[in-house]
Every structure is written in C-alpha cells, then in structure tokens.
Amino acid sequence: MILEQTPDDLPIPADDGACAHLTGTELPEIELNCTNESKVNINNLSEHTVIYIYPMTGQPNVELPEGWDSIPGARGCTPQSCGFRDLNVDLRKYATVYGLSSQDTEYQQEAKTRLHLPFELLSDTDFLLKKHLTLPTFIIQETERYKRLTLIIKDNVIKKVFYPVFPPNKNAEEVLIWFEQH
C-alpha cells in the first residue's frame, strides 16, 4: 500500500451542502492539542490561517479500514498533507497552515515526522469543531471521521471553504491559487 499515491478509480465526493453555512462564521473558543505539545485556541489565530481537515492519515504497514477506498473523499490524506508541505514556502507568504483530524496527538506527531511536515497538526479527538460548526463526518467500522474540507480564515472568521476536496493532492494548489487571486 502506497500512502503517497491515490488510486485512479476513487469515487468522487459530491457536494452535499454540508458546508454551505460556514462562510462568514466566526470560529468558536476551542483549544486543540497540537503536535508541538502546545494547545491552540482556534479563536486566537491571527491574520490568515488555513486549516485543512482530513479523515485520517494512514501509517506504513498498517491496513486502512476495510472499504476505505470506496468512501468518496476518504482516501488521500497523505497526498493532501504532502501537497501542503510541498507548497509551504509559497503558502506562508499568505497564511499559517494547520492540518486537523480526529486522530490523537501522538498519531499526528508520527505523521508530521514521517512526512516531514513544516507546519503543525491539530487533534480534535472530541469533535469539538463538529459540535460548534456542524462539520460533516462519516462512520467507518464504528469510528467517526471528519469529511475532507479546507477552511481559509481571516481574523477568526471563515472566508472561504473548499468542500468537497477532490482530488486531495491538488488542494494546496487550489488554496494557493485562491490567495493569489484575492
């Protein structure tokens, strides 16, 4: 299993309207654990911030959940993260980048180190963003996961939402193009 690649036959996620309400929404006071061992209050993010939200990163030699590739939008977390890594220098001209999933901080730290990510990953194991912002999720093998989406935030207000995100390896490029045009 090669985590950095996405199969050509992945189902394309449809826009189900689950994020239509987010643009213009102010971020709530929520503290999330961060891979640098701090806590980040997402309501205290300054200037422009990008938070790309993903279901879960896989790990080498660990099978993905059965049926993972058949869920539209599930596969591609590693290529998405690598895209943000590869465009980090260009994106940093516009914003601070964070990745976020419901995986715990220890799991996130392994991915950050293995993928050489130059930005921090946030852990929302209690689905606080889902509760406060009504973010979309799905269930696989009795485990809840976030659906993939990306938020551009300025002064604690969501200015742009990318949802659904497909293909995931092009998301960072789409975000960069958005910044260049705005």
N, C-alpha and C positions, 0 to 999 in steps of 0.2 A: 504494500500500500504506500503510494507516494502522496504525502500530505500537501506538498507544494503545488501539485497539479490538480486540475479539476477535470473529470471525465467530460467528453464532448456531448454526451447524451443526458445531461442533468435536466430535470424538469424545471421550466422557467416559472418563478413565482408570479402570481397575478396581484395587481393592486386591489386589495380587498377593502380599501378605505380606512384601515385600522389606524392610520397615522394622519388622516386628513385634519384632525383637530389640533395638531401640535404646533403649527407655525403661529408665532405670536405668543406662545405660552411662556410664562416665567418659570424658571427652574425652582423646585422646592428646596427647603433646607434639609439636605440629606448628606450625611457623611458616609463615604465608602472607603473600604480598605484599598490601599494602593501597593503596588509591587515594590515601592521604595520604603516600605514599612511605615508609611505615614497614613493619615486619613485625609481625604479630600472632600471638602464641603462643596458640592457642585453648584451651590448658590453663590459661592465666593470666587468663581472663575472670572478673571479679568479679560477685557478685550475680547478677541475672537478665540473660540475654542471649538475643536472638532471632537465629538465623541462618536466613534463607530462602535456599534453594538452588534454582537455576533452570538450565535448559539453556543459554540464551544470549540476550542482548538483540540485537534487530535494529538496523540503522542505516538512517537515511533514504536513499533512493535505492540501496539495496543489496538485491537479491533474497534472500529467505530460501531455504534449501536446498530443492531440489525434493522435494515430498512432505511438507514440514514440517507443514502443517495436517492431514494425515491421521494423524499420530502422536499417540495420546491423551496429552494433557498437555504437548505440546511448545510450542504457541502460547500466548502470554500473558505473557511475561517482562516486557515494558514495562508493561502494565497492573498486574501484580503489584507491580513496583517503585514505580509511581506510587501505588498503594494504601498502601504503607508510608510513602511520602513524605507523602501527604495526612493520614495519622493519626499522624505522627511525634510531634507535641506530646503527644497522649494516650498513646501507647505509651511515651514517655520517662519517664512517671510510674512505669512498672513495670520497664523494661528498656532495655538498649542494643541497637540493631538493627544487623545487618550483612547485606548481600546477598553471595552467593557463587556463582561459576560457574567453569568451567574456562577461561574466556577470560582472555587475558593482561591485565596491569595497565593497559597503555596503552589497550586496548579498553574496559576497565571505566571508566577515567577519562573517556573520551569520553561514555559513557552517563551517568555521575554528573553531569557538567557539563551535558549536553544536557537531562537530565530534572530538573535542579535537586534532586538527592537530598541531604538534610541529614545523611546517615549515610555511612559508608564501605562500599566493596565490596571483597571479598577475592577473590584469584585463586588457584585450585587447579589450575594447569596440569598438574601431575604426578599428579593424582587421589590425593593423599595421604589424604584423608578416605575415599575409596572403599576404599583398601587397608587402612586401620586400623579402619574402622567397617562395612565391607561395605555401602556405599551403592549404590543402584541407578543404573544408567546405561543408555543405549541408543546405537546406532550409526546415523548417517545420513551417506551419502556418504563412507564410510570415516573419519568423525570421531566420536569418542566424546563424549557429552554426559551430564551429570547429569540424572536424572529430577527433577522438581519435588517438593520436600519442605521442611518448615519445622520447625526444632528450637527448643524452649524449654529453656534451660539454666540451672541454678542451681548455683553453686559447683562448676562443671566437670562436673556430672552432667546427662544429658539427662532432663528431667522430663516432656516432652510432645513428641509427634511428630505433625505434620499430614501425612498421606500416604494416598492421593494428594490433591493440592491441586487442587480444581476447584470453581467457576471461579476462576482465578488472581487476578482483580481483587477478589475477596472475601476473600482470605487474610488480609490485615492486619486486617480487621474481625473475622474469626474468632479471630485471636490476641488482639486487644483484649478481646473477649468472654470468652475463656478467663481472661485476667488478672483481669478484673472479678469473675469467679465464684470465683477461687481466692485 
